[in-house]
Amino acid sequence: MENNQQGIFINGKAQIVEMLQYMTAPEREKLLKNIRARNAQLADELMQKSVSFNDFLSLDDRDLQLVLNYIQAPILGVALKALKRDDQRRILVVCDRPYAEEAFKVMNTPLSNEARDVKRACEKVSSVISALVKRGNISLY
């Protein structure tokens, strides 16, 4: 009874963003489509905020190249440390040879604070993907 009178703050956007990050692509697409029917702006905002580094792997080669145009090779090299060997190889194959060689060199270099740097690099990649989605240059779904 007390909670109803005082009110409880629930951050619905944050909860939906968190849910979207764990959903499969078809599930996210369906949820965002239903939200878009009522509020297109909210659906766009939720999609942009829910972009994660894992979405990088779901991009096709053309979209991967577009994202890589906005990321420096050393940053990509650090971000690739977060991926499995096969996923690293897939992304490096899409890159131009000199770019891929530089990223590969950084990827295999030990860092003093590797966990922090990998997290930052992954966030940079996610922010580039989000910006490109916002502009309509790439689509995740």
Phi and psi in degrees as GROMACS dihedral restraints (atoms count N, CA, C in turn):
[ dihedral_restraints ]
;  ai    aj    ak    al  type     phi  dphi    fc
    3     4     5     6     1   -62.8    20    10
    4     5     6     7     1   -40.3    20    10
    6     7     8     9     1   -61.5    20    10
    7     8     9    10     1   -36.3    20    10
    9    10    11    12     1   -67.3    20    10
   10    11    12    13     1   -36.3    20    10
   12    13    14    15     1   -75.5    20    10
   13    14    15    16     1   -39.6    20    10
   15    16    17    18     1   -79.9    20    10
   16    17    18    19     1   -29.4    20    10
   18    19    20    21     1    86.5    20    10
   19    20    21    22     1   144.8    20    10
   21    22    23    24     1  -120.3    20    10
   22    23    24    25     1   129.6    20    10
   24    25    26    27     1   -88.3    20    10
   25    26    27    28     1   121.9    20    10
   27    28    29    30     1  -121.7    20    10
   28    29    30    31     1   121.8    20    10
   30    31    32    33     1   -84.1    20    10
   31    32    33    34     1    88.1    20    10
   33    34    35    36     1   -63.1    20    10
   34    35    36    37     1   -39.0    20    10
   36    37    38    39     1   -61.3    20    10
   37    38    39    40     1   -47.0    20    10
   39    40    41    42     1   -62.2    20    10
   40    41    42    43     1   -38.3    20    10
   42    43    44    45     1   -67.1    20    10
   43    44    45    46     1   -40.8    20    10
   45    46    47    48     1   -67.1    20    10
   46    47    48    49     1   -41.2    20    10
   48    49    50    51     1   -59.7    20    10
   49    50    51    52     1   -44.3    20    10
   51    52    53    54     1   -62.9    20    10
   52    53    54    55     1   -42.2    20    10
   54    55    56    57     1   -61.9    20    10
   55    56    57    58     1   -44.1    20    10
   57    58    59    60     1   -60.5    20    10
   58    59    60    61     1   -33.8    20    10
   60    61    62    63     1   -68.2    20    10
   61    62    63    64     1   -23.5    20    10
   63    64    65    66     1   -98.4    20    10
   64    65    66    67     1    -9.7    20    10
   66    67    68    69     1   -81.6    20    10
   67    68    69    70     1   156.5    20    10
   69    70    71    72     1   -74.8    20    10
   70    71    72    73     1   164.4    20    10
   72    73    74    75     1   -56.9    20    10
   73    74    75    76     1   -45.9    20    10
   75    76    77    78     1   -63.7    20    10
   76    77    78    79     1   -36.4    20    10
   78    79    80    81     1   -66.5    20    10
   79    80    81    82     1   -43.2    20    10
   81    82    83    84     1   -62.6    20    10
   82    83    84    85     1   -43.9    20    10
   84    85    86    87     1   -60.0    20    10
   85    86    87    88     1   -43.5    20    10
   87    88    89    90     1   -65.1    20    10
   88    89    90    91     1   -45.4    20    10
   90    91    92    93     1   -63.4    20    10
   91    92    93    94     1   -46.0    20    10
   93    94    95    96     1   -66.4    20    10
   94    95    96    97     1   -33.3    20    10
   96    97    98    99     1   -64.4    20    10
   97    98    99   100     1   -42.3    20    10
   99   100   101   102     1   -66.7    20    10
  100   101   102   103     1   -39.2    20    10
  102   103   104   105     1   -68.3    20    10
  103   104   105   106     1   -40.6    20    10
  105   106   107   108     1   -60.9    20    10
  106   107   108   109     1   -32.8    20    10
  108   109   110   111     1   -61.5    20    10
  109   110   111   112     1   -29.8    20    10
  111   112   113   114     1  -101.0    20    10
  112   113   114   115     1   -32.5    20    10
  114   115   116   117     1  -154.4    20    10
  115   116   117   118     1    93.6    20    10
  117   118   119   120     1   -63.3    20    10
  118   119   120   121     1   -39.0    20    10
  120   121   122   123     1   -64.0    20    10
  121   122   123   124     1   -42.8    20    10
  123   124   125   126     1   -63.3    20    10
  124   125   126   127     1   -42.2    20    10
  126   127   128   129     1   -61.5    20    10
  127   128   129   130     1   -42.5    20    10
  129   130   131   132     1   -64.0    20    10
  130   131   132   133     1   -43.4    20    10
  132   133   134   135     1   -62.9    20    10
  133   134   135   136     1   -43.9    20    10
  135   136   137   138     1   -64.2    20    10
  136   137   138   139     1   -40.8    20    10
  138   139   140   141     1   -63.4    20    10
  139   140   141   142     1   -44.2    20    10
  141   142   143   144     1   -63.9    20    10
  142   143   144   145     1   -40.7    20    10
  144   145   146   147     1   -74.0    20    10
  145   146   147   148     1   -21.4    20    10
  147   148   149   150     1   -90.9    20    10
  148   149   150   151     1    -0.8    20    10
  150   151   152   153     1   -64.8    20    10
  151   152   153   154     1   131.5    20    10
  153   154   155   156     1  -127.8    20    10
  154   155   156   157     1   171.1    20    10
  156   157   158   159     1   -61.9    20    10
  157   158   159   160     1   -29.6    20    10
  159   160   161   162     1   -62.2    20    10
  160   161   162   163     1   -26.2    20    10
  162   163   164   165     1   -65.8    20    10
  163   164   165   166     1   -22.8    20    10
  165   166   167   168     1   -57.8    20    10
  166   167   168   169     1   -39.0    20    10
  168   169   170   171     1   -74.2    20    10
  169   170   171   172     1   -21.8    20    10
  171   172   173   174     1   -85.0    20    10
  172   173   174   175     1    -6.7    20    10
  174   175   176   177     1   -75.5    20    10
  175   176   177   178     1   148.9    20    10
  177   178   179   180     1   -78.5    20    10
  178   179   180   181     1   173.1    20    10
  180   181   182   183     1   -60.4    20    10
  181   182   183   184     1   -39.1    20    10
  183   184   185   186     1   -63.8    20    10
  184   185   186   187     1   -44.7    20    10
  186   187   188   189     1   -68.5    20    10
  187   188   189   190     1   -36.1    20    10
  189   190   191   192     1   -59.6    20    10
  190   191   192   193     1   -45.8    20    10
  192   193   194   195     1   -61.8    20    10
  193   194   195   196     1   -38.9    20    10
  195   196   197   198     1   -62.7    20    10
  196   197   198   199     1   -45.2    20    10
  198   199   200   201     1   -62.7    20    10
  199   200   201   202     1   -42.1    20    10
  201   202   203   204     1   -65.2    20    10
  202   203   204   205     1   -23.2    20    10
  204   205   206   207     1   -63.3    20    10
  205   206   207   208     1   -22.3    20    10
  207   208   209   210     1  -105.6    20    10
  208   209   210   211     1     5.8    20    10
  210   211   212   213     1  -124.3    20    10
  211   212   213   214     1   130.5    20    10
  213   214   215   216     1   -71.8    20    10
  214   215   216   217     1   147.9    20    10
  216   217   218   219     1   -56.2    20    10
  217   218   219   220     1   -43.4    20    10
  219   220   221   222     1   -61.7    20    10
  220   221   222   223     1   -36.6    20    10
  222   223   224   225     1   -66.4    20    10
  223   224   225   226     1   -42.5    20    10
  225   226   227   228     1   -61.6    20    10
  226   227   228   229     1   -42.8    20    10
  228   229   230   231     1   -57.8    20    10
  229   230   231   232     1   -42.3    20    10
  231   232   233   234     1   -68.2    20    10
  232   233   234   235     1   -42.8    20    10
  234   235   236   237     1   -64.1    20    10
  235   236   237   238     1   -35.0    20    10
  237   238   239   240     1   -64.3    20    10
  238   239   240   241     1   -20.2    20    10
  240   241   242   243     1   -61.2    20    10
  241   242   243   244     1   -21.1    20    10
  243   244   245   246     1   -82.1    20    10
  244   245   246   247     1    -7.5    20    10
  246   247   248   249     1  -105.5    20    10
  247   248   249   250     1   162.9    20    10
  249   250   251   252     1   -72.4    20    10
  250   251   252   253     1   159.5    20    10
  252   253   254   255     1   -55.7    20    10
  253   254   255   256     1   -43.4    20    10
  255   256   257   258     1   -64.4    20    10
  256   257   258   259     1   -39.1    20    10
  258   259   260   261     1   -69.1    20    10
  259   260   261   262     1   -38.1    20    10
  261   262   263   264     1   -59.7    20    10
  262   263   264   265     1   -46.0    20    10
  264   265   266   267     1   -62.0    20    10
  265   266   267   268     1   -43.5    20    10
  267   268   269   270     1   -58.9    20    10
  268   269   270   271     1   -42.7    20    10
  270   271   272   273     1   -72.6    20    10
  271   272   273   274     1   -41.3    20    10
  273   274   275   276     1   -65.3    20    10
  274   275   276   277     1   -31.2    20    10
  276   277   278   279     1   -64.7    20    10
  277   278   279   280     1   -32.0    20    10
  279   280   281   282     1   -73.3    20    10
  280   281   282   283     1   -26.2    20    10
  282   283   284   285     1   -75.6    20    10
  283   284   285   286     1   157.2    20    10
  285   286   287   288     1   -64.3    20    10
  286   287   288   289     1   151.2    20    10
  288   289   290   291     1   -57.1    20    10
  289   290   291   292     1   -50.7    20    10
  291   292   293   294     1   -62.0    20    10
  292   293   294   295     1   -38.9    20    10
  294   295   296   297     1   -63.2    20    10
  295   296   297   298     1   -46.2    20    10
  297   298   299   300     1   -63.7    20    10
  298   299   300   301     1   -40.0    20    10
  300   301   302   303     1   -64.2    20    10
  301   302   303   304     1   -41.9    20    10
  303   304   305   306     1   -65.5    20    10
  304   305   306   307     1   -44.0    20    10
  306   307   308   309     1   -63.2    20    10
  307   308   309   310     1   -41.3    20    10
  309   310   311   312     1   -63.3    20    10
  310   311   312   313     1   -41.2    20    10
  312   313   314   315     1   -60.9    20    10
  313   314   315   316     1   -46.0    20    10
  315   316   317   318     1   -66.8    20    10
  316   317   318   319     1   -38.4    20    10
  318   319   320   321     1   -59.8    20    10
  319   320   321   322     1   -33.9    20    10
  321   322   323   324     1   -95.2    20    10
  322   323   324   325     1     5.1    20    10
  324   325   326   327     1   -93.5    20    10
  325   326   327   328     1   127.7    20    10
  327   328   329   330     1   -68.4    20    10
  328   329   330   331     1   143.2    20    10
  330   331   332   333     1  -114.5    20    10
  331   332   333   334     1   151.6    20    10
  333   334   335   336     1   -68.7    20    10
  334   335   336   337     1   -39.5    20    10
  336   337   338   339     1  -125.3    20    10
  337   338   339   340     1    68.7    20    10
  339   340   341   342     1   -62.0    20    10
  340   341   342   343     1   -43.3    20    10
  342   343   344   345     1   -59.5    20    10
  343   344   345   346     1   -46.4    20    10
  345   346   347   348     1   -64.4    20    10
  346   347   348   349     1   -45.2    20    10
  348   349   350   351     1   -67.2    20    10
  349   350   351   352     1   -38.6    20    10
  351   352   353   354     1   -64.2    20    10
  352   353   354   355     1   -43.4    20    10
  354   355   356   357     1   -60.6    20    10
  355   356   357   358     1   -44.9    20    10
  357   358   359   360     1   -63.6    20    10
  358   359   360   361     1   -42.1    20    10
  360   361   362   363     1   -64.3    20    10
  361   362   363   364     1   -41.6    20    10
  363   364   365   366     1   -64.1    20    10
  364   365   366   367     1   -39.1    20    10
  366   367   368   369     1   -65.2    20    10
  367   368   369   370     1   -35.8    20    10
  369   370   371   372     1   -64.0    20    10
  370   371   372   373     1   -45.4    20    10
  372   373   374   375     1   -61.5    20    10
  373   374   375   376     1   -44.2    20    10
  375   376   377   378     1   -61.4    20    10
  376   377   378   379     1   -40.5    20    10
  378   379   380   381     1   -67.2    20    10
  379   380   381   382     1   -35.2    20    10
  381   382   383   384     1   -66.4    20    10
  382   383   384   385     1   -44.3    20    10
  384   385   386   387     1   -60.1    20    10
  385   386   387   388     1   -45.6    20    10
  387   388   389   390     1   -60.2    20    10
  388   389   390   391     1   -43.1    20    10
  390   391   392   393     1   -64.4    20    10
  391   392   393   394     1   -39.6    20    10
  393   394   395   396     1   -69.9    20    10
  394   395   396   397     1   -34.4    20    10
  396   397   398   399     1   -65.9    20    10
  397   398   399   400     1   -44.2    20    10
  399   400   401   402     1   -59.6    20    10
  400   401   402   403     1   -40.4    20    10
  402   403   404   405     1   -75.6    20    10
  403   404   405   406     1   -13.6    20    10
  405   406   407   408     1    86.2    20    10
  406   407   408   409     1    11.8    20    10
  408   409   410   411     1   -75.7    20    10
  409   410   411   412     1   -30.8    20    10
  411   412   413   414     1  -135.1    20    10
  412   413   414   415     1   160.4    20    10
  414   415   416   417     1  -129.8    20    10
  415   416   417   418     1   134.7    20    10
  417   418   419   420     1   -88.3    20    10
  418   419   420   421     1   -17.9    20    10
